[in-house]
Amino acid sequence: MKLAGMYTIPIPRDRAYQLLQDPAVLARSMPGCDHLALIGPDEYEMRMKMVISSIQGLFSGKVRIADRNPPEGFRLIVEGSGKVGFMKGDGVLSLSTLYTSTDIKYEGDVQVGGMIAGVGQRLIDTTSKFLIKKFFERLTAQAAEQMPQAAD
């Protein structure tokens, strides 16, 4: 399954890039994430709860950051599995300046298997778009919370 889209966040590109590299910010931004910890250079261990339709389960996996090009972008490689199936993803995030905001363009491929694949392509696509939207909304909220601290 291909995923692509763009989201604008109201902070400068350098700051957006920094936030997207911060494991604490990412853990709070990812819906269902209850653990994200550095286990090696540019590699993280993660646990998250995934719910699609009537299927839900805990996934464990790894997230790896590759091809860093600060502050223009990077590549994410994600693998996770649980009792209800598995997920593998590979995508690129590109950041560009838009006045005082940042456009974050994402595109990648995701593969799912197991029971989770049985819910159907349309439902997986809808859920993926919802989770991505929630991620960027939470990232934007955290950026707004941290803005007064930056001014101090």
Backbone as JSON Lines, residues from 0, in Angstrom:
{"i":0,"aa":"M","n":[0.84,-1.17,0.0],"ca":[0.0,0.0,0.0],"c":[0.89,1.23,0.0]}
{"i":1,"aa":"K","n":[0.57,2.19,-0.83],"ca":[1.31,3.45,-0.89],"c":[0.62,4.49,-0.01]}
{"i":2,"aa":"L","n":[1.44,5.28,0.69],"ca":[0.95,6.4,1.48],"c":[1.68,7.65,1.03]}
{"i":3,"aa":"A","n":[0.96,8.72,0.88],"ca":[1.58,9.99,0.51],"c":[0.67,11.12,0.95]}
{"i":4,"aa":"G","n":[1.28,12.24,1.27],"ca":[0.49,13.4,1.66],"c":[1.41,14.52,2.13]}
{"i":5,"aa":"M","n":[0.79,15.57,2.61],"ca":[1.54,16.71,3.11],"c":[0.79,17.33,4.26]}
{"i":6,"aa":"Y","n":[1.53,17.86,5.2],"ca":[0.96,18.53,6.35],"c":[1.81,19.76,6.63]}
{"i":7,"aa":"T","n":[1.17,20.87,6.98],"ca":[1.88,22.11,7.3],"c":[1.82,22.34,8.8]}
{"i":8,"aa":"I","n":[3.0,22.58,9.4],"ca":[3.02,22.91,10.82],"c":[3.59,24.32,10.97]}
{"i":9,"aa":"P","n":[3.05,25.09,11.92],"ca":[3.38,26.52,12.02],"c":[4.67,26.82,12.78]}
{"i":10,"aa":"I","n":[5.75,26.14,12.41],"ca":[7.05,26.41,13.02],"c":[8.12,26.39,11.92]}
{"i":11,"aa":"P","n":[9.27,27.01,12.16],"ca":[10.34,27.0,11.17],"c":[10.86,25.58,10.88]}
{"i":12,"aa":"R","n":[11.41,25.4,9.69],"ca":[11.87,24.08,9.24],"c":[12.92,23.47,10.17]}
{"i":13,"aa":"D","n":[13.89,24.25,10.63],"ca":[14.92,23.7,11.52],"c":[14.3,23.11,12.78]}
{"i":14,"aa":"R","n":[13.34,23.82,13.35],"ca":[12.66,23.36,14.57],"c":[11.82,22.12,14.28]}
{"i":15,"aa":"A","n":[11.14,22.11,13.15],"ca":[10.33,20.95,12.78],"c":[11.21,19.71,12.66]}
{"i":16,"aa":"Y","n":[12.35,19.86,12.03],"ca":[13.29,18.74,11.88],"c":[13.73,18.24,13.25]}
{"i":17,"aa":"Q","n":[14.08,19.18,14.15],"ca":[14.51,18.79,15.5],"c":[13.43,18.0,16.22]}
{"i":18,"aa":"L","n":[12.19,18.46,16.13],"ca":[11.1,17.76,16.8],"c":[10.9,16.36,16.23]}
{"i":19,"aa":"L","n":[11.07,16.21,14.93],"ca":[10.89,14.91,14.29],"c":[12.04,13.94,14.61]}
{"i":20,"aa":"Q","n":[13.09,14.43,15.24],"ca":[14.22,13.59,15.65],"c":[14.2,13.29,17.15]}
{"i":21,"aa":"D","n":[13.29,13.9,17.89],"ca":[13.23,13.77,19.34],"c":[12.33,12.6,19.74]}
{"i":22,"aa":"P","n":[12.9,11.52,20.32],"ca":[12.08,10.35,20.65],"c":[10.95,10.64,21.64]}
{"i":23,"aa":"A","n":[11.16,11.55,22.57],"ca":[10.1,11.87,23.53],"c":[8.92,12.55,22.82]}
{"i":24,"aa":"V","n":[9.22,13.45,21.91],"ca":[8.17,14.13,21.14],"c":[7.46,13.14,20.24]}
{"i":25,"aa":"L","n":[8.21,12.28,19.58],"ca":[7.61,11.29,18.69],"c":[6.7,10.33,19.45]}
{"i":26,"aa":"A","n":[7.15,9.87,20.61],"ca":[6.34,8.93,21.41],"c":[5.01,9.56,21.81]}
{"i":27,"aa":"R","n":[5.04,10.85,22.16],"ca":[3.79,11.53,22.53],"c":[2.92,11.85,21.31]}
{"i":28,"aa":"S","n":[3.52,11.88,20.14],"ca":[2.77,12.23,18.93],"c":[2.13,11.02,18.26]}
{"i":29,"aa":"M","n":[2.74,9.85,18.4],"ca":[2.23,8.66,17.71],"c":[1.04,8.08,18.46]}
{"i":30,"aa":"P","n":[-0.12,8.02,17.82],"ca":[-1.28,7.41,18.48],"c":[-1.0,5.96,18.85]}
{"i":31,"aa":"G","n":[-1.3,5.62,20.1],"ca":[-1.14,4.25,20.57],"c":[0.26,3.89,21.05]}
{"i":32,"aa":"C","n":[1.22,4.79,20.9],"ca":[2.6,4.48,21.3],"c":[2.72,4.53,22.82]}
{"i":33,"aa":"D","n":[3.27,3.45,23.4],"ca":[3.5,3.49,24.84],"c":[4.98,3.3,25.19]}
{"i":34,"aa":"H","n":[5.84,3.16,24.17],"ca":[7.28,2.99,24.43],"c":[8.05,3.29,23.16]}
{"i":35,"aa":"L","n":[9.05,4.16,23.27],"ca":[9.97,4.44,22.17],"c":[11.31,4.77,22.81]}
{"i":36,"aa":"A","n":[12.3,3.91,22.59],"ca":[13.59,4.08,23.25],"c":[14.73,3.83,22.27]}
{"i":37,"aa":"L","n":[15.77,4.64,22.39],"ca":[16.96,4.49,21.57],"c":[17.68,3.2,21.94]}
{"i":38,"aa":"I","n":[17.98,2.37,20.93],"ca":[18.7,1.11,21.18],"c":[20.02,1.04,20.41]}
{"i":39,"aa":"G","n":[20.26,2.02,19.55],"ca":[21.49,2.06,18.77],"c":[21.51,3.34,17.97]}
{"i":40,"aa":"P","n":[22.57,3.56,17.22],"ca":[22.63,4.77,16.41],"c":[21.46,4.83,15.42]}
{"i":41,"aa":"D","n":[20.64,5.85,15.56],"ca":[19.49,6.06,14.68],"c":[18.48,4.91,14.67]}
{"i":42,"aa":"E","n":[18.45,4.11,15.74],"ca":[17.51,2.99,15.8],"c":[16.78,2.99,17.14]}
{"i":43,"aa":"Y","n":[15.47,2.78,17.07],"ca":[14.62,2.82,18.25],"c":[13.79,1.55,18.35]}
{"i":44,"aa":"E","n":[13.53,1.17,19.59],"ca":[12.61,0.09,19.89],"c":[11.28,0.74,20.22]}
{"i":45,"aa":"M","n":[10.17,0.15,19.73],"ca":[8.87,0.76,20.03],"c":[7.83,-0.31,20.33]}
{"i":46,"aa":"R","n":[6.83,0.11,21.09],"ca":[5.63,-0.68,21.37],"c":[4.45,0.23,21.19]}
{"i":47,"aa":"M","n":[3.44,-0.27,20.5],"ca":[2.24,0.53,20.34],"c":[1.02,-0.36,20.18]}
{"i":48,"aa":"K","n":[-0.11,0.19,20.59],"ca":[-1.38,-0.5,20.47],"c":[-2.02,-0.04,19.16]}
{"i":49,"aa":"M","n":[-2.45,-1.0,18.37],"ca":[-3.06,-0.7,17.09],"c":[-4.49,-1.22,17.08]}
{"i":50,"aa":"V","n":[-5.41,-0.38,16.62],"ca":[-6.81,-0.76,16.52],"c":[-7.29,-0.45,15.11]}
{"i":51,"aa":"I","n":[-7.76,-1.49,14.42],"ca":[-8.37,-1.33,13.11],"c":[-9.65,-2.14,13.12]}
{"i":52,"aa":"S","n":[-10.77,-1.44,13.03],"ca":[-12.09,-2.06,13.08],"c":[-12.21,-2.84,14.39]}
{"i":53,"aa":"S","n":[-12.53,-4.13,14.31],"ca":[-12.7,-4.94,15.52],"c":[-11.41,-5.64,15.92]}
{"i":54,"aa":"I","n":[-10.34,-5.41,15.18],"ca":[-9.06,-6.06,15.46],"c":[-8.16,-5.08,16.21]}
{"i":55,"aa":"Q","n":[-7.63,-5.54,17.33],"ca":[-6.7,-4.7,18.08],"c":[-5.63,-5.57,18.7]}
{"i":56,"aa":"G","n":[-4.47,-4.97,18.89],"ca":[-3.38,-5.72,19.49],"c":[-2.18,-4.84,19.74]}
{"i":57,"aa":"L","n":[-1.25,-5.39,20.5],"ca":[-0.02,-4.7,20.83],"c":[1.04,-5.13,19.81]}
{"i":58,"aa":"F","n":[1.73,-4.13,19.25],"ca":[2.8,-4.38,18.29],"c":[4.12,-3.99,18.92]}
{"i":59,"aa":"S","n":[5.13,-4.8,18.68],"ca":[6.5,-4.48,19.08],"c":[7.32,-4.4,17.82]}
{"i":60,"aa":"G","n":[8.28,-3.48,17.8],"ca":[9.08,-3.38,16.6],"c":[10.21,-2.4,16.73]}
{"i":61,"aa":"K","n":[10.73,-2.02,15.57],"ca":[11.86,-1.1,15.5],"c":[11.58,-0.01,14.48]}
{"i":62,"aa":"V","n":[12.15,1.15,14.77],"ca":[12.1,2.29,13.86],"c":[13.55,2.7,13.62]}
{"i":63,"aa":"R","n":[13.91,2.86,12.36],"ca":[15.27,3.27,12.03],"c":[15.22,4.52,11.16]}
{"i":64,"aa":"I","n":[16.08,5.47,11.46],"ca":[16.2,6.7,10.68],"c":[17.43,6.55,9.78]}
{"i":65,"aa":"A","n":[17.26,6.84,8.5],"ca":[18.35,6.72,7.54],"c":[18.36,7.94,6.63]}
{"i":66,"aa":"D","n":[19.43,8.08,5.91],"ca":[19.56,9.14,4.89],"c":[19.22,10.52,5.44]}
{"i":67,"aa":"R","n":[19.74,10.82,6.61],"ca":[19.5,12.15,7.21],"c":[20.08,13.24,6.3]}
{"i":68,"aa":"N","n":[19.31,14.29,6.13],"ca":[19.74,15.46,5.38],"c":[19.15,16.7,6.07]}
{"i":69,"aa":"P","n":[19.68,17.05,7.26],"ca":[19.1,18.16,8.03],"c":[19.21,19.49,7.3]}
{"i":70,"aa":"P","n":[18.21,20.32,7.35],"ca":[16.86,20.11,7.88],"c":[15.87,19.74,6.79]}
{"i":71,"aa":"E","n":[16.37,19.17,5.67],"ca":[15.51,18.92,4.52],"c":[14.72,17.62,4.6]}
{"i":72,"aa":"G","n":[15.2,16.64,5.34],"ca":[14.43,15.42,5.43],"c":[15.23,14.21,5.85]}
{"i":73,"aa":"F","n":[14.56,13.05,5.85],"ca":[15.16,11.79,6.23],"c":[14.23,10.66,5.82]}
{"i":74,"aa":"R","n":[14.74,9.46,5.96],"ca":[13.99,8.25,5.62],"c":[13.7,7.48,6.9]}
{"i":75,"aa":"L","n":[12.49,6.92,7.0],"ca":[12.1,6.09,8.15],"c":[11.85,4.67,7.67]}
{"i":76,"aa":"I","n":[12.39,3.71,8.4],"ca":[12.13,2.31,8.14],"c":[11.51,1.74,9.41]}
{"i":77,"aa":"V","n":[10.31,1.18,9.29],"ca":[9.56,0.71,10.45],"c":[9.19,-0.76,10.26]}
{"i":78,"aa":"E","n":[9.35,-1.55,11.31],"ca":[8.92,-2.95,11.32],"c":[8.25,-3.23,12.64]}
{"i":79,"aa":"G","n":[7.12,-3.9,12.59],"ca":[6.43,-4.26,13.82],"c":[5.62,-5.53,13.64]}
{"i":80,"aa":"S","n":[5.44,-6.25,14.74],"ca":[4.62,-7.45,14.68],"c":[3.92,-7.66,16.02]}
{"i":81,"aa":"G","n":[2.85,-8.4,15.96],"ca":[2.08,-8.73,17.15],"c":[1.21,-9.94,16.86]}
{"i":82,"aa":"K","n":[0.35,-10.29,17.78],"ca":[-0.51,-11.47,17.61],"c":[-1.47,-11.33,16.44]}
{"i":83,"aa":"V","n":[-1.81,-10.09,16.07],"ca":[-2.8,-9.89,15.0],"c":[-2.16,-9.65,13.64]}
{"i":84,"aa":"G","n":[-0.81,-9.7,13.57],"ca":[-0.19,-9.54,12.26],"c":[1.12,-8.79,12.32]}
{"i":85,"aa":"F","n":[1.53,-8.3,11.16],"ca":[2.78,-7.57,11.07],"c":[2.61,-6.36,10.17]}
{"i":86,"aa":"M","n":[3.58,-5.44,10.28],"ca":[3.59,-4.24,9.46],"c":[5.04,-3.9,9.15]}
{"i":87,"aa":"K","n":[5.31,-3.55,7.9],"ca":[6.61,-3.07,7.48],"c":[6.39,-1.82,6.66]}
{"i":88,"aa":"G","n":[7.2,-0.8,6.92],"ca":[7.05,0.44,6.18],"c":[8.38,1.09,5.89]}
{"i":89,"aa":"D","n":[8.44,1.8,4.8],"ca":[9.63,2.52,4.38],"c":[9.15,3.8,3.73]}
{"i":90,"aa":"G","n":[9.57,4.93,4.28],"ca":[9.08,6.19,3.73],"c":[10.06,7.33,3.89]}
{"i":91,"aa":"V","n":[9.83,8.38,3.13],"ca":[10.68,9.56,3.14],"c":[9.86,10.76,3.59]}
{"i":92,"aa":"L","n":[10.42,11.54,4.5],"ca":[9.82,12.8,4.92],"c":[10.69,13.93,4.38]}
{"i":93,"aa":"S","n":[10.07,14.86,3.67],"ca":[10.77,16.02,3.09],"c":[10.18,17.28,3.69]}
{"i":94,"aa":"L","n":[11.04,18.16,4.21],"ca":[10.6,19.39,4.84],"c":[10.99,20.58,3.97]}
{"i":95,"aa":"S","n":[10.03,21.48,3.77],"ca":[10.32,22.69,3.01],"c":[9.69,23.89,3.72]}
{"i":96,"aa":"T","n":[10.34,25.04,3.57],"ca":[9.89,26.25,4.23],"c":[8.73,26.88,3.47]}
{"i":97,"aa":"L","n":[7.72,27.3,4.22],"ca":[6.58,28.02,3.67],"c":[6.36,29.22,4.6]}
{"i":98,"aa":"Y","n":[6.94,30.36,4.24],"ca":[6.91,31.56,5.07],"c":[7.5,31.23,6.44]}
{"i":99,"aa":"T","n":[6.7,31.3,7.51],"ca":[7.22,30.97,8.84],"c":[6.8,29.57,9.28]}
{"i":100,"aa":"S","n":[6.23,28.8,8.35],"ca":[5.78,27.44,8.63],"c":[6.63,26.44,7.85]}
{"i":101,"aa":"T","n":[6.32,25.17,8.05],"ca":[7.03,24.09,7.37],"c":[6.03,23.13,6.74]}
{"i":102,"aa":"D","n":[6.22,22.85,5.46],"ca":[5.47,21.8,4.8],"c":[6.24,20.5,4.97]}
{"i":103,"aa":"I","n":[5.57,19.48,5.48],"ca":[6.18,18.17,5.62],"c":[5.47,17.23,4.65]}
{"i":104,"aa":"K","n":[6.21,16.82,3.65],"ca":[5.69,15.91,2.64],"c":[6.15,14.5,3.01]}
{"i":105,"aa":"Y","n":[5.24,13.54,2.96],"ca":[5.61,12.16,3.26],"c":[5.14,11.26,2.13]}
{"i":106,"aa":"E","n":[5.96,10.27,1.84],"ca":[5.56,9.26,0.87],"c":[6.32,7.98,1.18]}
{"i":107,"aa":"G","n":[5.61,6.87,1.03],"ca":[6.24,5.59,1.34],"c":[5.34,4.42,1.02]}
{"i":108,"aa":"D","n":[5.84,3.27,1.35],"ca":[5.13,2.01,1.13],"c":[4.97,1.3,2.46]}
{"i":109,"aa":"V","n":[3.8,0.68,2.65],"ca":[3.52,-0.08,3.86],"c":[2.98,-1.44,3.45]}
{"i":110,"aa":"Q","n":[3.46,-2.48,4.12],"ca":[2.95,-3.83,3.91],"c":[2.38,-4.32,5.23]}
{"i":111,"aa":"V","n":[1.23,-4.96,5.17],"ca":[0.63,-5.54,6.37],"c":[0.28,-6.99,6.07]}
{"i":112,"aa":"G","n":[0.3,-7.81,7.12],"ca":[-0.05,-9.21,6.97],"c":[-0.71,-9.74,8.22]}
{"i":113,"aa":"G","n":[-1.24,-10.92,8.13],"ca":[-1.93,-11.52,9.26],"c":[-3.39,-11.08,9.31]}
{"i":114,"aa":"M","n":[-3.99,-11.21,10.49],"ca":[-5.4,-10.84,10.65],"c":[-5.66,-9.39,10.27]}
{"i":115,"aa":"I","n":[-4.69,-8.54,10.55],"ca":[-4.88,-7.12,10.29],"c":[-5.09,-6.85,8.79]}
{"i":116,"aa":"A","n":[-4.47,-7.68,7.95],"ca":[-4.64,-7.51,6.5],"c":[-6.03,-7.94,6.06]}
{"i":117,"aa":"G","n":[-6.68,-8.77,6.86],"ca":[-8.0,-9.26,6.52],"c":[-9.11,-8.23,6.59]}
{"i":118,"aa":"V","n":[-8.86,-7.07,7.18],"ca":[-9.92,-6.06,7.29],"c":[-10.15,-5.33,5.98]}
{"i":119,"aa":"G","n":[-9.21,-5.47,5.05],"ca":[-9.41,-4.86,3.74],"c":[-8.6,-3.6,3.52]}
{"i":120,"aa":"Q","n":[-8.24,-3.42,2.27],"ca":[-7.39,-2.3,1.85],"c":[-8.01,-0.95,2.19]}
{"i":121,"aa":"R","n":[-9.29,-0.78,1.93],"ca":[-9.94,0.52,2.15],"c":[-9.91,0.91,3.63]}
{"i":122,"aa":"L","n":[-10.19,-0.03,4.52],"ca":[-10.2,0.26,5.95],"c":[-8.78,0.54,6.46]}
{"i":123,"aa":"I","n":[-7.8,-0.19,5.96],"ca":[-6.41,0.06,6.35],"c":[-5.98,1.43,5.87]}
{"i":124,"aa":"D","n":[-6.35,1.78,4.65],"ca":[-6.0,3.09,4.08],"c":[-6.63,4.22,4.9]}
{"i":125,"aa":"T","n":[-7.9,4.09,5.24],"ca":[-8.61,5.1,6.03],"c":[-7.99,5.25,7.41]}
{"i":126,"aa":"T","n":[-7.69,4.12,8.05],"ca":[-7.08,4.14,9.38],"c":[-5.69,4.77,9.33]}
{"i":127,"aa":"S","n":[-4.91,4.44,8.31],"ca":[-3.57,5.01,8.16],"c":[-3.63,6.52,8.04]}
{"i":128,"aa":"K","n":[-4.53,7.01,7.22],"ca":[-4.66,8.46,7.04],"c":[-5.1,9.14,8.35]}
{"i":129,"aa":"F","n":[-5.98,8.5,9.08],"ca":[-6.42,9.03,10.37],"c":[-5.25,9.11,11.35]}
{"i":130,"aa":"L","n":[-4.43,8.03,11.43],"ca":[-3.3,8.01,12.35],"c":[-2.25,9.06,11.98]}
{"i":131,"aa":"I","n":[-2.01,9.24,10.69],"ca":[-1.05,10.25,10.24],"c":[-1.56,11.65,10.59]}
{"i":132,"aa":"K","n":[-2.83,11.89,10.38],"ca":[-3.42,13.2,10.73],"c":[-3.28,13.46,12.23]}
{"i":133,"aa":"K","n":[-3.6,12.45,13.05],"ca":[-3.47,12.6,14.51],"c":[-2.02,12.85,14.9]}
{"i":134,"aa":"F","n":[-1.07,12.15,14.27],"ca":[0.34,12.35,14.56],"c":[0.72,13.81,14.35]}
{"i":135,"aa":"F","n":[0.37,14.38,13.2],"ca":[0.75,15.76,12.92],"c":[0.02,16.76,13.8]}
{"i":136,"aa":"E","n":[-1.22,16.47,14.16],"ca":[-1.94,17.35,15.08],"c":[-1.24,17.37,16.44]}
{"i":137,"aa":"R","n":[-0.83,16.21,16.93],"ca":[-0.14,16.14,18.23],"c":[1.25,16.78,18.16]}
{"i":138,"aa":"L","n":[1.95,16.58,17.04],"ca":[3.25,17.22,16.85],"c":[3.1,18.74,16.86]}
{"i":139,"aa":"T","n":[2.09,19.24,16.18],"ca":[1.83,20.68,16.15],"c":[1.51,21.21,17.54]}
{"i":140,"aa":"A","n":[0.72,20.47,18.31],"ca":[0.37,20.89,19.67],"c":[1.62,20.94,20.55]}
{"i":141,"aa":"Q","n":[2.51,19.96,20.42],"ca":[3.74,19.97,21.21],"c":[4.65,21.12,20.81]}
{"i":142,"aa":"A","n":[4.7,21.4,19.53],"ca":[5.52,22.53,19.06],"c":[4.99,23.83,19.67]}
{"i":143,"aa":"A","n":[3.67,23.98,19.71],"ca":[3.06,25.19,20.28],"c":[3.35,25.29,21.77]}
{"i":144,"aa":"E","n":[3.33,24.15,22.48],"ca":[3.61,24.15,23.92],"c":[5.05,24.57,24.2]}
{"i":145,"aa":"Q","n":[5.95,24.2,23.33],"ca":[7.37,24.47,23.55],"c":[7.77,25.87,23.09]}
{"i":146,"aa":"M","n":[6.96,26.55,22.32],"ca":[7.31,27.87,21.81],"c":[7.6,28.89,22.93]}
{"i":147,"aa":"P","n":[6.77,29.0,23.99],"ca":[7.07,29.97,25.04],"c":[8.41,29.67,25.73]}
{"i":148,"aa":"Q","n":[8.75,28.38,25.88],"ca":[10.01,28.01,26.5],"c":[11.2,28.5,25.67]}
{"i":149,"aa":"A","n":[11.05,28.43,24.35],"ca":[12.12,28.86,23.46],"c":[12.37,30.37,23.57]}
{"i":150,"aa":"A","n":[11.32,31.12,23.91],"ca":[11.45,32.58,24.01],"c":[12.12,33.0,25.31]}
{"i":151,"aa":"D","n":[12.06,32.14,26.34],"ca":[12.64,32.49,27.64],"c":[14.14,32.61,27.61]}
